Amino acid sequence: MKRIAAFVVALVFILGFAAAGFSADKCGACHKGDKALDKIVAKKNIKSVADFVKAVKEGPTAKMHAKFSDDDLKAAAGELKLAQ
């Protein structure tokens, strides 16, 4: 019984950390190095959340970002500390 309980607790922790990692950084899977979001935002002089969402949804890579909701984009903009 102790082994089963230990296994369940370990499984919950492992899945919890995995889920937290995927939800916290959806952009980081592709945006690394020169393509990091902070570098793109600085290069394109994006200052607000609305500008960020517009650039992602209407930019040349809009189809690649179609899977992200407005809430996902706003969360990413919040992490970049863009103005509301």
C-alpha positions in Angstrom: 0.0 0.0 0.0 2.8 2.4 0.8 4.4 1.7 -2.6 1.1 2.5 -4.4 0.7 5.8 -2.4 4.3 6.8 -3.1 3.8 6.0 -6.8 0.6 8.1 -7.0 2.2 11.0 -5.2 5.3 10.9 -7.5 3.1 10.7 -10.6 1.0 13.7 -9.5 4.2 15.8 -8.9 5.7 14.7 -12.2 2.5 15.5 -14.2 2.0 18.7 -12.3 5.5 20.0 -13.1 5.2 18.9 -16.7 1.8 20.7 -17.1 3.2 23.9 -15.5 6.1 24.0 -17.8 4.0 23.6 -20.9 1.5 26.3 -19.9 4.0 28.8 -18.7 6.1 29.0 -21.8 4.2 28.1 -25.0 6.3 30.6 -27.0 9.7 29.3 -25.8 9.5 26.1 -27.8 10.1 28.1 -31.1 11.3 31.5 -29.9 14.9 31.0 -28.9 18.1 32.9 -29.6 17.7 35.6 -32.3 13.9 34.7 -32.5 13.3 35.3 -28.7 10.2 37.4 -28.1 12.0 40.2 -26.3 14.3 40.7 -29.2 11.4 40.7 -31.7 9.4 43.1 -29.6 12.4 45.5 -29.3 13.2 45.2 -33.1 9.6 46.0 -34.1 9.2 48.6 -31.4 6.1 47.0 -29.9 5.1 48.9 -26.8 1.6 47.7 -25.8 -0.4 44.5 -25.4 -2.8 45.6 -28.2 0.2 46.2 -30.6 1.6 42.8 -29.7 -1.7 40.9 -30.3 -2.2 42.8 -33.6 1.4 42.0 -34.8 1.0 38.3 -34.0 -2.5 38.0 -35.5 -1.9 40.1 -38.6 1.8 39.6 -39.2 3.5 37.4 -41.8 3.5 34.4 -39.4 -0.1 34.7 -38.4 -1.0 31.2 -39.6 1.7 29.6 -37.3 0.3 31.5 -34.3 -3.4 30.7 -35.1 -3.5 28.0 -32.4 -2.9 30.6 -29.6 -5.9 32.4 -28.1 -6.1 36.0 -27.2 -5.5 35.1 -23.6 -2.3 33.2 -24.5 -1.1 36.3 -26.4 -2.0 38.6 -23.6 -0.2 36.4 -21.1 2.9 36.5 -23.3 2.7 40.2 -23.5 2.3 40.4 -19.8 5.5 38.4 -19.3 7.2 40.9 -21.6 5.9 43.7 -19.4 4.2 45.6 -22.2 1.9 48.5 -21.4 -1.8 47.8 -21.3 
